[in-house]
Amino acid sequence: MTQEHPEASESDAPGHPGRGHQPLETIQTRERTVACDGGGGALGHPRVFLRVLDQAIDCPYCGRRYVLAADAADDAH
């Protein structure tokens, strides 16, 4: 009898937040474009620029959630 194993995906990697996760940290922002490097200096991850299109976005590396503040201006970019 053989047992099937689903292919491991990036979201299954250790330290990756995966789907349906609770964010490790939530940061409120007034800007639609945010930069995330995971914090921790050399223990972080490559800096990525994320665009908050709706109300929030999660960093694909560390899972930090950036939430757009209710009083944030719409920058129309």
C-alpha positions as CSV (number, residue, x, y, z in Angstrom):
1,M,0.0,0.0,0.0
2,T,1.4,3.4,-0.9
3,Q,0.7,6.6,0.9
4,E,0.3,9.8,-1.0
5,H,1.8,13.0,0.4
6,P,0.8,16.4,-1.0
7,E,3.6,18.4,-2.4
8,A,5.2,20.8,0.1
9,S,4.6,24.4,-0.8
10,E,6.3,27.6,0.2
11,S,3.5,28.2,2.7
12,D,4.4,24.9,4.5
13,A,8.0,26.1,5.1
14,P,9.1,26.6,8.7
15,G,8.6,30.2,9.7
16,H,6.2,31.0,6.8
17,P,2.8,32.1,8.0
18,G,0.8,30.0,5.5
19,R,-2.8,30.3,4.5
20,G,-5.5,31.2,7.1
21,H,-2.8,32.2,9.6
22,Q,-3.0,34.8,12.4
23,P,-0.5,37.6,11.8
24,L,2.5,37.5,14.0
25,E,2.4,41.3,14.3
26,T,-0.1,43.9,13.1
27,I,1.2,47.4,12.1
28,Q,-1.2,50.3,11.4
29,T,-0.1,52.5,8.6
30,R,-1.3,55.8,7.0
31,E,0.6,55.1,3.8
32,R,-0.6,52.7,1.1
33,T,3.0,51.6,0.2
34,V,5.0,50.1,3.1
35,A,8.5,48.5,3.3
36,C,9.0,45.4,5.3
37,D,12.4,43.8,6.2
38,G,11.1,41.5,9.0
39,G,12.9,43.6,11.6
40,G,15.7,42.2,13.6
41,G,18.5,43.5,11.4
42,A,20.5,40.7,9.9
43,L,17.9,38.2,11.2
44,G,15.1,39.7,9.1
45,H,14.5,39.1,5.4
46,P,15.1,41.0,2.1
47,R,13.3,44.4,2.1
48,V,10.1,44.2,0.1
49,F,7.7,47.0,-0.8
50,L,4.0,46.1,-0.3
51,R,1.0,48.0,-1.6
52,V,-2.1,48.1,0.6
53,L,-4.8,47.9,-2.1
54,D,-7.9,47.4,0.1
55,Q,-7.6,47.6,3.9
56,A,-4.6,45.3,4.8
57,I,-1.8,43.3,3.3
58,D,0.4,40.6,4.8
59,C,4.1,40.3,4.2
60,P,4.8,37.1,2.2
61,Y,8.1,36.5,4.1
62,C,7.3,37.1,7.8
63,G,3.6,37.4,8.0
64,R,3.4,40.9,9.4
65,R,0.1,42.5,8.7
66,Y,-0.1,46.1,7.6
67,V,-3.5,47.6,8.2
68,L,-4.5,50.9,6.6
69,A,-5.6,53.4,9.3
70,A,-9.2,54.7,9.0
71,D,-7.9,58.3,8.6
72,A,-5.3,57.5,6.0
73,A,-5.4,59.7,2.9
74,D,-6.0,58.1,-0.5
75,D,-2.9,58.8,-2.5
76,A,-4.5,58.0,-5.9
77,H,-1.3,56.3,-7.3
